[in-house]
């Protein structure tokens, strides 16, 4: 009975999301050149679509080898953790985007379809920045994984899971809207981030993820994918692989106790494992990184090791023509334990919190 109720709620949520999702964010006054409704005989802002055949060629997305994951939260800022978000300003996001362009990053990944992502897309268009975007749709927990996730101390209440299901449906519709409105910038859409792997705190049943993927694919022209840990794809990914346009894989040798001498070979092994298990789909690495500071990793965490891993991944990806989204652009102090400033989650950035590069990226 409980499973039937959950299925009914999920079905209703998808319908509710289509009908009652948040209205599209209005264009912001962000400076730069602007296209307005007057430019279109239909009264809509027009976007020149990127041909699907040009977006994904083999394992190469938008013609870029090394891309970067971007989230712009600075000191004192954070996403909504139950009591509202403190977001970066448009000026701060624009500063970040210009830094990335200056260091030859022309493809970025954002993780949700919320206000920050909408502002990022608006800024790219209005300032004519040479950046394409892999847009995220963030999925919250629809199943309480308190028995599988080490940091979930108690079950997530049923009413919270029900509310999350409604929010997820609305998030899907926001993602569809952004992908359509910014079809000249958004090259692909990712539905859910590590929402399937057994240790996560925001688990979504596989059937629901597949339903979300089908909804997005039915509504947009860009390729659609789902990002998860390499081992999940190898063991459990076949049903989802049949639905997505390409496989989005995360690989983190540092989290798996590998030394920097073992790191590249281990990441390659991860990707080759996914390829062997699911040979008929392109693969893009949506996260691969190396923390520069981390009490969890001891002296394996260093700028020198981050530099080496980045450069070795770049060389390998160039030779194999595969896109790699390095995790991540900037250090983010809101992540992890607030009482542990040296925790790994805060120090994956290629750039410091003050926006200075940790080393000469892409020099």
C-alpha positions in Angstrom: 0.0 0.0 0.0 2.8 2.4 0.9 4.6 1.7 -2.4 1.3 2.3 -4.3 0.8 5.6 -2.5 4.3 6.6 -3.4 3.7 5.7 -7.1 0.5 7.7 -7.2 2.2 10.7 -5.5 5.0 10.5 -8.1 2.6 10.4 -11.0 0.7 13.4 -9.6 3.9 15.3 -9.0 5.0 15.0 -12.6 1.6 16.4 -13.7 1.7 19.1 -11.1 5.2 20.0 -12.1 4.2 20.6 -15.7 1.2 22.7 -14.7 2.4 24.6 -11.7 6.2 24.8 -11.8 7.6 28.2 -10.9 7.2 30.8 -13.6 10.3 31.3 -15.7 12.7 33.8 -14.1 12.4 37.2 -15.7 15.5 38.5 -17.6 17.7 40.5 -15.2 19.3 43.8 -15.8 22.8 42.5 -16.1 24.4 44.9 -18.6 25.7 44.0 -22.0 23.8 43.6 -25.2 20.2 42.2 -24.9 17.7 40.5 -27.1 14.2 41.4 -26.3 10.7 40.2 -27.2 10.5 42.9 -29.8 13.2 41.0 -31.8 10.7 38.2 -32.4 7.5 38.3 -34.3 6.0 35.9 -31.7 7.0 38.0 -28.8 9.5 35.5 -27.5 13.2 35.8 -27.0 14.8 33.6 -29.7 17.8 31.4 -29.3 19.8 29.8 -32.1 19.7 26.1 -31.4 23.0 24.1 -31.6 22.6 21.2 -33.9 22.5 17.9 -31.9 25.0 16.3 -34.3 27.5 19.0 -33.3 27.0 18.7 -29.6 28.2 15.1 -29.0 30.8 13.6 -31.3 31.9 10.3 -29.8 32.8 11.0 -26.2 33.5 14.7 -26.9 30.8 17.2 -25.8 30.6 20.6 -27.5 34.1 20.0 -28.9 35.8 20.6 -25.5 38.3 18.3 -23.8 38.7 19.9 -20.4 35.7 21.6 -18.9 34.9 22.6 -15.3 32.2 22.2 -12.7 31.0 25.6 -11.5 29.2 26.7 -8.4 29.8 30.3 -7.3 29.1 30.3 -3.6 31.6 32.5 -1.7 32.2 33.1 2.0 28.9 33.5 3.8 26.9 32.2 0.9 25.2 28.8 0.5 22.4 27.1 -1.3 19.0 26.6 0.4 19.5 24.1 3.3 16.0 24.5 4.7 16.1 28.2 5.7 16.7 29.9 2.4 19.7 30.5 0.2 22.4 33.2 0.3 23.3 33.5 -3.4 26.2 35.2 -5.1 25.3 38.4 -6.9 25.2 38.8 -10.7 28.4 40.8 -10.5 30.2 38.0 -8.6 29.0 35.4 -11.1 30.1 37.5 -14.0 33.5 37.9 -12.4 33.8 34.1 -12.1 32.7 33.6 -15.7 35.3 36.0 -17.0 38.0 34.3 -14.9 37.1 30.9 -16.4 37.1 32.4 -20.0 40.5 33.9 -19.3 41.8 30.4 -18.4 40.4 28.8 -21.5 37.3 27.1 -20.0 34.6 27.3 -22.5 32.3 24.6 -21.2 31.0 24.5 -17.6 28.6 22.3 -15.6 26.0 23.8 -13.3 24.1 21.5 -10.9 20.5 22.8 -10.8 17.9 24.8 -12.7 17.5 27.5 -9.9 18.2 31.1 -9.7 22.0 31.0 -9.9 21.9 28.8 -13.0 19.4 31.1 -14.7 21.5 34.2 -13.8 24.6 32.4 -15.2 22.9 31.7 -18.5 21.6 35.3 -18.7 25.0 36.7 -18.1 26.6 34.4 -20.7 24.1 35.6 -23.3 24.0 39.3 -22.4 27.8 39.6 -22.3 28.3 37.3 -25.3 30.7 35.1 -23.4 32.2 32.1 -25.2 30.9 29.6 -22.8 28.5 26.6 -23.3 26.7 25.0 -20.4 25.8 21.5 -19.3 22.7 22.3 -17.3 21.8 20.4 -14.2 18.4 19.3 -12.8 18.9 18.7 -9.0 16.8 15.8 -7.5 16.2 15.7 -3.8 15.6 12.5 -1.8 12.4 10.6 -2.7 13.6 7.6 -0.6 15.1 7.6 2.8 18.6 6.0 2.5 19.4 6.3 6.2 20.5 2.6 6.2 22.9 3.1 3.4 24.2 6.7 4.0 26.7 7.0 6.9 25.8 10.6 7.6 22.0 10.3 7.7 21.3 9.7 11.4 17.6 9.0 11.1 14.9 8.3 8.5 13.8 11.2 6.3 10.1 11.7 7.3 7.5 10.6 4.7 6.1 14.1 4.5 9.5 15.5 3.6 9.9 12.8 0.9 6.5 13.7 -0.5 7.4 17.4 -0.6 10.7 16.6 -2.3 8.8 14.7 -5.0 6.8 17.7 -5.8 9.9 20.0 -5.8 11.6 17.6 -8.1 8.8 17.7 -10.6 8.9 21.5 -10.5 12.7 21.4 -10.9 12.4 19.2 -14.0 10.1 21.8 -15.6 12.4 24.6 -14.7 15.3 22.7 -16.4 13.2 22.2 -19.5 12.3 25.9 -19.6 16.0 27.0 -19.3 17.2 24.4 -21.9 14.6 25.8 -24.3 15.2 29.5 -23.6 18.9 29.2 -23.8 19.2 26.6 -26.5 22.1 28.5 -28.0 24.1 28.0 -24.7 22.8 24.8 -23.1 24.5 21.8 -24.9 23.1 19.0 -22.7 21.0 18.5 -19.6 21.9 16.3 -16.6 19.0 14.9 -14.6 20.1 14.1 -11.0 23.6 14.0 -9.4 24.7 10.9 -7.5 21.0 10.2 -6.6 21.3 6.5 -7.3 24.6 5.3 -5.8 24.1 3.3 -2.6 25.8 5.8 -0.2 24.0 9.0 -1.1 21.7 11.1 1.1 19.3 12.1 -1.6 18.3 8.8 -3.2 15.7 8.7 -5.9 14.3 5.3 -7.1 15.6 4.3 -10.5 12.2 4.1 -12.0 11.5 7.7 -11.0 14.8 8.9 -12.5 14.0 7.1 -15.7 10.6 8.9 -15.8 12.2 12.3 -15.3 14.7 11.5 -18.1 11.9 10.6 -20.4 10.0 13.8 -19.5 13.1 15.9 -20.3 13.9 14.1 -23.5 10.4 14.5 -24.8 10.6 18.3 -24.3 14.0 19.4 -25.5 16.4 18.8 -28.4 19.7 18.6 -26.5 21.2 15.3 -25.3 20.1 14.2 -21.8 22.2 12.3 -19.3 22.4 11.3 -15.6 25.6 11.7 -13.5 26.7 9.0 -11.0 29.6 7.1 -9.6 31.4 4.8 -12.0 30.7 1.7 -9.9 27.0 2.3 -10.0 27.0 2.4 -13.8 29.0 -0.8 -13.9 26.8 -2.8 -11.5 23.3 -1.3 -12.0 23.3 1.1 -14.9 22.0 -0.9 -17.8 18.3 0.1 -17.5 19.2 3.8 -17.3 21.9 3.5 -20.0 19.1 2.5 -22.4 17.4 5.8 -21.8 20.1 8.4 -21.8 22.1 9.8 -24.7 25.4 9.4 -23.0 26.8 8.1 -19.7 28.0 10.7 -17.2 30.6 9.2 -14.8 32.3 10.4 -11.6 35.7 9.2 -10.7 37.6 10.1 -7.5 40.8 8.1 -6.9 41.7 10.4 -3.9 38.5 9.3 -2.1 39.4 5.7 -2.7 42.8 5.9 -1.0 44.9 6.1 -4.2 48.2 7.9 -4.3 48.9 10.5 -7.0 51.1 7.9 -8.7 48.1 5.6 -9.0 45.5 8.3 -9.8 45.4 8.5 -13.5 45.6 4.7 -14.0 42.8 4.2 -11.5 40.5 6.7 -13.3 41.2 5.1 -16.6 40.3 1.7 -15.1 37.0 3.2 -13.8 36.1 4.4 -17.3 37.2 1.3 -19.0 35.0 -0.7 -16.6 32.0 1.4 -17.5 32.8 1.0 -21.2 33.1 -2.8 -20.8 29.8 -3.0 -19.0 27.9 -0.6 -21.2 29.7 -0.6 -24.6 27.1 1.1 -26.8 27.0 4.5 -25.2 29.3 7.5 -25.3 30.9 8.4 -22.0 31.7 11.8 -20.6 33.4 12.3 -17.2 31.2 14.7 -15.3 33.4 14.9 -12.2 37.1 14.1 -11.7 39.2 16.1 -9.2 41.8 16.3 -6.6 41.5 18.3 -3.3 44.4 20.6 -2.5 43.8 20.5 1.2 42.1 17.8 3.2 42.6 16.4 6.7 41.0 13.2 5.4 43.8 12.7 2.8 46.9 13.8 4.7 49.8 14.7 2.5 48.1 13.3 -0.6 46.2 16.5 -0.7 48.4 19.3 -2.2 48.4 21.8 -4.9 51.3 19.9 -6.6 49.2 16.7 -6.7 46.1 18.6 -8.0 48.3 20.1 -10.7 49.7 16.7 -11.7 46.3 15.0 -11.8 44.8 17.8 -13.8 47.6 17.7 -16.4 47.6 14.0 -16.6 43.9 13.8 -17.1 44.1 16.6 -19.7 46.8 14.7 -21.7 44.9 11.4 -21.5 41.5 13.0 -22.4 43.1 14.9 -25.3 44.6 11.6 -26.7 41.2 9.8 -26.3 39.0 12.7 -27.3 36.8 12.6 -24.2 35.4 15.5 -22.3 36.3 15.8 -18.6 34.6 18.2 -16.3 37.2 18.8 -13.6 35.8 19.3 -10.1 35.7 22.1 -9.5 36.3 25.8 -10.4 36.4 27.5 -7.0 36.8 26.4 -3.4 33.4 26.5 -1.6 33.6 27.0 2.2 29.9 26.2 2.8 30.4 22.5 2.0 31.1 19.8 4.6 31.5 20.2 8.3 31.3 23.9 9.3 33.6 23.2 12.2 36.3 21.7 10.0 37.9 24.4 7.7 40.4 21.9 6.5 37.9 19.3 5.3 38.2 18.0 1.8 34.8 19.2 0.6 35.9 22.8 0.9 39.1 22.5 -1.2 38.5 21.0 -4.6 38.7 24.2 -6.5 41.3 25.1 -9.2 41.0 28.6 -7.8 41.1 29.8 -4.2 38.2 31.4 -2.4 39.6 34.8 -3.3 39.6 33.8 -7.0 43.3 33.6 -7.4 44.5 30.4 -9.3 46.2 27.8 -7.2 48.6 27.2 -10.1 48.8 28.4 -13.7 45.7 26.5 -15.0 46.0 25.7 -18.7 49.3 27.5 -18.9 
